[in-house]
Amino acid sequence: MNMIQRRCYVHVGCPKTGTSYLKSVMWASREQLAAQGLELPFSAPSDHFHLTLALRGMLDEEMDPPKAFSILERLPLALAQTQTPRVIIIHESLAPATTQQVRRLVNLLDGFQVHVIVTARDLARQIPSGWQQRIQQRERMTYPDFLTAVVDRQPAALDFWINQDLVDITARWAADIPPDRMHLVTVPRTGARPGLLLDRFCSVLDVDPTSLQADTPRENSSLGAVQAELLRRINVALGDRLPHPRAGYGRLGKRYLAGRVLASQGGTPPELPHDRYDWCGRVSADVVAELRRRGYDVVGDLDELLPVQPADAPADAEVSEAAVAAAAAWAMADMLEQRERDLSRIEALKERATRPQRGRDVP
């Protein structure tokens, strides 16, 4: 096989643009993808996560396995072991990579024609989603304060913009890549046909989406505005406890409390207040104009990045104290019920462990 003609697609995000879903579909459909000439190097999603952390200098000796620290060195071998004409590396946390980090990854992909995929969603939906994501990572900033920080580009919003500034992200990733290999996939507007985002993504990869396992469960749980505010207050109350967002908090705060308890309550997600839409529209129009000027390959429509203000957009970003109190009461009730089930299982396991096995002498 002529290695020069092989392609490597690098899906870098942005976060909160359907990336967790697309990633899940890719990994769940490895057999179907391979049959169509596309492979994922390495053996598990965690490998691509560790590759991302290694590239960005974010590996933690207390959190990450020893093999993660050599993953960049092992990448060329993993790619060489693939047999298909196309491969894909996929993780939304690649979006903030610096120009130097991008160049390092591209150099490791020597022998491949590199294509970059950026999935993009309108800013009016990205801002509240970005705040909620940070709350699930132990952030304590209120939504109104977060909005102000984002609009004014304050230091507190640096992490948001480094993950969501499409002009900056595409510039960093396209520094050594021709514009026609920078694929910008727009997330359809609310109410669009289900599966449209996957169809667009697969069209870049030259893959038939109907053959894939598209019904995979979503990894990230979205919270209602009330539930997110409750979690924020719990983060404040935690103080110095469970300080690491990927350690104890990730297991208990994000996956258990947010993912299992609070997400089950439903609720209307946080939305952009109506008084921020004029600003959002101006910023988005400038972004669309610049992206159009650069000549990237657009799959979808750049106009989908322009915000559309709903008739029922909230007047402000506040939630009522009564609603937060009610959500807290329901959460505590659910946690008590869960605790009872856990204790019952523990007691059953203990009883089974101490029960004499059949055929053995009992003193």
Buried (B, 14 or more C-beta within 10 A) or exposed (E): EEEEEBBBBBBBBBBBBBBBBBBBBBBBBBEBBBEBBBBBBBEEBEBBBBBBBBBBEEBEEEEBEEEBBEBBEBBBEBBEEBEBBBBBBBBBBBBBBEEEBBBEBBEBBEEBBBBBBBBBBBBBBBBBBBBBBBBBBBBBBBBEBBBBBBBEEEEBBEBBBBBBBBBEBBBBBBEEBEEEBBBBBBBBBEEEEEEBBBBBBBBBBEBBBEBBBBEBEEEBBBBBBBBBBBBBBBBEEBEEEBEEBBEEBBEEBBBBBBBEBBBEBEBEBBBBBBEBBEBBBEBBBEBBEEBEEEEBBBBBEBBBBBBBBEEEBBEEBEBEEEBBEBBBEBBEEBBEEEEEEEEEEEEEEEEEEEEEEEEEEEE
